[in-house]
Amino acid sequence: MTKPALDPTDIALLALLRDDARAPTAELARKLKLSRTTVQSRMEKLQRRQVIAGYTVVVPDELEADLVRAHVLITLAPKRSGAIEVALRKIAEVRVLHSVSGPFDLIAIVAAASIGELDALIDRIGGLDGVERTTSAIVLSTRIQR
């Protein structure tokens, strides 16, 4: 069963929530030119449909400016994806994990306090049972982030 498409009002509401997920319902309603109860109802509907699956913490870059970030491209042994994902979820330095097509199976975006800690982290990821190979690229700067 496919989920019904989002209407323009839902898309606008989601855009506002991306900017500030903690914005008061009354403020969202004012910006959307809707009643507060209508906005609350739409938010509840989006949560039930799992369009809104949760709220997250976004730490400003300037508070983590001293961290070394890297993309770790991971090649897995066959049928090990689930176990590796579970193991990577337990590593706090893994900030994002993507399943990808192509020569790699996963891309982990990681952050560490130093090059030495990053090196140890990459070794830790490479040492997980089922990881065949890792290739990493240190992030020098972020040019666009939306």
PEHU-V506093 format. One line per field, one symbol per residue. ss: DSSP state (A for helix, B for strand, O for the rest). A space follows every 10 residues. Layout:
ss->???
This chain:
ss->OOOOOOOAAA AAAAAAAAAO OOOOAAAAAA AAOOOAAAAA AAAAAAAAOO OOOOOOOOOO AAAAOOOBBB BBBBBBOOOO AAAAAAAAAO OOOBBBBBBO OOOOOBBBBB BBOOAAAAAA AAAAAAOOOO BBBBBBBBOO OOOOOO
